[in-house]
Amino acid sequence: MERWEYRVVDLTKVEKDVSELNRLGGEGWEAVGMVSTWGTGVRFVHPIALLKRPVTQA
């Protein structure tokens, strides 16, 4: 049975976020969904990327 690990990435700055998602993709992370969340301060709503990758067997 395949096992997975999960991660969330808060996307607030497009330029930084794209390079971060590319870096994570290179590490085997796959974006599997997007949700919006309420923030605070100037930025009230921002997207969150949901990622997963297989757990390597040690």
C-alpha distances in whole Angstrom, upper triangle without the diagonal:
4,6,10,14,16,20,23,26,30,32,35,37,36,37,35,32,32,32,30,27,28,27,24,23,24,21,18,19,19,21,20,22,26,28,31,33,36,37,41,44,45,41,40,37,35,31,28,25,22,19,16,14,11,11,12,11,15
4,7,10,13,17,20,23,26,28,32,33,33,34,32,29,28,28,26,23,24,23,20,19,20,18,15,15,15,18,16,20,23,25,29,30,33,35,38,41,41,38,37,34,32,28,25,22,18,16,12,10,7,8,9,10,13
4,7,10,14,17,20,24,26,30,31,31,32,30,27,27,27,24,22,23,22,18,18,19,16,14,13,14,16,15,18,21,23,27,27,31,32,35,38,39,35,35,32,29,26,23,20,16,14,10,9,6,5,8,9,12
4,7,10,14,17,20,22,26,27,27,28,26,23,23,23,20,18,19,19,15,15,17,14,11,10,11,13,12,15,18,20,23,24,27,28,31,34,35,32,31,28,26,22,19,16,13,10,6,6,4,5,9,11,14
4,7,11,14,17,20,23,25,25,26,23,20,21,21,18,16,18,17,13,14,16,12,11,9,11,12,12,14,17,18,21,22,25,25,28,31,32,29,29,26,23,20,17,14,11,9,6,6,6,6,10,12,14
4,7,10,14,16,20,22,22,23,21,18,19,19,16,14,16,16,12,13,15,13,11,9,9,10,10,11,13,15,17,18,21,22,25,28,29,25,25,22,20,17,13,11,7,6,4,7,9,10,13,16,18
4,7,10,13,16,18,19,20,17,14,16,16,13,12,14,14,10,12,15,12,12,8,10,9,10,11,12,13,15,16,19,19,22,24,25,22,22,20,17,14,10,8,6,5,6,9,12,12,15,18,20
4,7,9,13,15,16,18,15,12,14,15,12,11,14,14,11,13,16,14,14,11,11,9,10,10,9,10,12,12,15,15,18,21,22,18,18,16,13,10,7,6,5,6,9,12,15,16,19,22,24
4,6,9,11,12,14,12,9,11,12,9,8,12,12,10,12,15,14,15,11,12,10,12,11,10,10,11,12,14,14,17,19,19,16,16,14,11,9,6,5,7,8,11,14,17,18,21,24,26
4,6,9,11,13,11,8,12,13,10,11,14,15,13,15,18,18,18,15,15,12,14,12,10,10,10,9,11,10,13,15,15,12,13,11,8,6,5,7,9,11,15,18,21,22,25,28,29
4,6,7,10,9,6,9,11,9,9,13,14,13,15,18,18,19,15,15,12,15,13,10,10,10,10,12,11,14,15,15,11,13,10,7,6,6,7,11,13,16,19,23,24,27,30,32
4,6,9,8,7,10,12,11,12,15,16,16,18,21,21,22,19,19,16,18,16,13,13,11,11,12,10,12,13,11,8,11,9,6,7,9,11,14,16,20,23,26,28,30,33,35
4,6,6,6,9,10,10,12,14,15,16,18,20,21,22,20,20,17,20,18,15,16,14,15,16,14,15,15,13,11,14,13,10,10,12,13,16,18,21,24,27,29,31,34,36
4,6,5,6,9,10,10,12,14,15,16,18,20,21,18,18,16,18,17,15,16,15,16,18,16,18,18,16,13,16,14,11,11,12,13,16,17,21,23,27,28,30,34,35
4,6,6,7,9,10,11,13,15,16,17,19,21,19,19,17,20,20,18,19,19,20,21,19,21,21,19,16,19,18,15,14,15,15,18,19,22,23,27,29,30,34,35
4,6,6,6,9,10,11,12,14,16,17,19,17,18,16,20,19,17,19,18,19,20,18,20,20,18,16,19,18,14,14,14,14,17,17,20,21,25,26,28,31,32
4,5,5,6,9,10,10,12,14,15,17,14,14,13,16,15,13,15,15,16,18,17,19,20,18,15,18,16,12,11,11,10,13,14,17,19,22,24,26,29,31
4,5,5,6,9,10,10,12,14,15,14,13,12,15,15,14,16,17,19,21,20,22,23,21,18,20,18,15,13,13,11,14,14,17,18,22,24,25,29,31
4,5,5,6,9,10,11,13,14,13,14,14,17,18,17,19,20,21,23,22,24,25,23,21,23,21,17,16,15,14,16,15,17,18,22,23,24,28,29
4,5,5,6,9,10,11,13,11,12,12,16,16,15,17,18,19,21,20,22,23,22,20,22,20,16,14,13,11,13,12,15,16,19,20,22,25,26
4,5,5,6,9,10,11,9,9,8,12,13,13,15,17,18,21,21,23,25,24,20,22,19,16,13,12,9,11,10,12,13,17,19,20,24,26
4,5,5,6,9,10,9,10,10,14,16,16,19,20,22,25,24,27,28,27,24,25,23,19,17,15,13,14,12,14,14,17,19,20,24,26
4,5,5,7,9,9,11,12,16,17,18,20,22,23,26,25,27,28,28,25,26,24,21,18,16,14,15,13,14,13,16,18,18,22,23
4,5,5,7,5,8,9,13,15,15,18,20,21,24,23,26,28,27,24,26,23,19,17,14,11,12,9,10,10,13,14,16,19,21
4,5,5,5,6,8,12,14,15,19,21,23,26,26,29,30,29,26,27,25,21,18,16,12,12,9,10,9,12,15,16,19,21
4,5,7,9,12,15,18,19,22,25,26,29,29,31,33,32,29,30,28,24,21,19,16,16,13,13,11,13,15,15,19,20
4,6,9,12,15,18,19,22,24,26,28,28,31,32,32,29,30,28,24,21,19,16,15,11,11,9,11,12,12,16,17
4,6,10,12,16,18,21,24,25,28,28,31,33,33,30,31,28,24,21,18,15,13,10,8,6,8,10,11,14,16
4,7,9,12,14,17,20,21,25,25,28,30,30,26,27,24,21,17,15,11,10,6,5,5,8,11,12,16,18
4,6,9,12,15,18,20,24,24,28,30,30,26,26,23,20,16,14,10,8,5,5,6,10,13,15,18,21
4,6,8,12,15,17,20,21,25,27,27,23,23,20,16,13,10,7,6,4,7,9,13,15,18,21,24
4,7,11,14,17,20,22,25,28,28,24,23,20,17,13,11,8,6,6,7,10,13,16,19,22,25
4,7,11,13,17,19,22,25,25,21,20,17,14,10,8,6,5,7,10,13,16,19,22,25,28
4,7,10,14,15,19,22,21,17,16,13,10,7,6,5,6,9,12,16,19,22,25,28,30
4,7,10,13,16,19,19,15,14,10,8,6,5,7,8,12,15,18,22,24,27,30,32
4,7,9,13,16,16,12,10,7,6,4,6,9,11,15,18,22,25,27,30,33,35
4,6,10,13,14,10,8,6,6,6,7,11,12,16,19,23,26,27,31,34,35
4,7,10,11,8,5,5,7,9,10,14,16,19,23,26,30,31,34,37,38
4,7,8,6,5,6,7,10,11,15,17,20,23,27,30,31,34,37,38
4,7,6,5,8,10,13,15,18,21,24,27,30,33,34,37,40,41
4,6,6,10,12,15,17,21,23,26,30,33,36,37,39,42,43
4,6,9,11,15,17,20,23,26,30,33,36,37,40,43,44
4,6,7,11,13,17,20,23,26,29,33,34,37,40,41
4,7,10,13,17,19,23,26,29,33,34,37,40,42
4,7,10,13,16,20,23,27,30,32,35,38,40
4,7,10,13,16,20,23,27,29,31,35,36
4,7,10,13,17,20,24,25,28,32,34
4,7,10,13,17,20,22,25,28,30
4,6,10,13,17,19,22,25,27
4,7,11,14,16,19,22,25
4,7,11,13,16,19,21
4,7,9,12,16,18
4,6,9,12,15
4,6,9,12
4,6,9
4,6
4
